[in-house]
């Protein structure tokens, strides 16, 4: 996943598509990774919706492009990328 603003779940044009949060796991047997993903304008210090947290927890590896997204991932998964 990435590299761009793919995790701005507040953006109705892009960020609310579950595919960007790994919502294809049942059909895919490989590893799910992100490369330089960004949450855009989402407040990274605020807890994300359950569907976002659950999706991010399913990633095998996560890298991000900015501190805000790192904070969002840490809030969602308990791990700082």
VENCOR-V850315 format. One record per residue. N is the residue number from 1. RES is the residue in three letters. SS is DSSP state (H for helix, E for strand, C for the rest). OMEGA is omega as a letter, one per 20 degrees, with the letter a starting at -180 (NA if undefined). Layout:
# VENCOR-V850315
n,res,ss,omega
N,RES,SS,OMEGA
N,RES,SS,OMEGA
This chain:
# VENCOR-V850315
n,res,ss,omega
1,UNK,C,r
2,UNK,E,i
3,UNK,C,r
4,UNK,C,r
5,UNK,E,a
6,UNK,C,a
7,UNK,C,r
8,UNK,C,a
9,UNK,C,r
10,UNK,C,r
11,UNK,C,a
12,UNK,C,a
13,UNK,C,a
14,UNK,C,a
15,UNK,C,a
16,UNK,C,r
17,UNK,C,a
18,UNK,H,r
19,UNK,H,a
20,UNK,H,r
21,UNK,H,r
22,UNK,C,a
23,UNK,C,r
24,UNK,C,a
25,UNK,H,a
26,UNK,H,a
27,UNK,H,a
28,UNK,C,a
29,UNK,C,a
30,UNK,C,r
31,UNK,C,r
32,UNK,C,a
33,UNK,E,r
34,UNK,E,r
35,UNK,E,r
36,UNK,E,r
37,UNK,E,r
38,UNK,E,r
39,UNK,C,r
40,UNK,C,a
41,UNK,C,r
42,UNK,C,r
43,UNK,C,a
44,UNK,C,a
45,UNK,C,r
46,UNK,C,a
47,UNK,C,a
48,UNK,C,r
49,UNK,C,a
50,UNK,H,a
51,UNK,H,r
52,UNK,H,r
53,UNK,H,a
54,UNK,H,r
55,UNK,H,a
56,UNK,H,r
57,UNK,H,r
58,UNK,C,r
59,UNK,C,r
60,UNK,C,r
61,UNK,E,a
62,UNK,E,r
63,UNK,E,a
64,UNK,E,a
65,UNK,C,a
66,UNK,C,a
67,UNK,H,r
68,UNK,H,r
69,UNK,H,r
70,UNK,H,r
71,UNK,H,r
72,UNK,H,a
73,UNK,H,r
74,UNK,H,r
75,UNK,H,a
76,UNK,H,a
77,UNK,H,a
78,UNK,C,a
79,UNK,C,r
80,UNK,C,a
81,UNK,C,NA
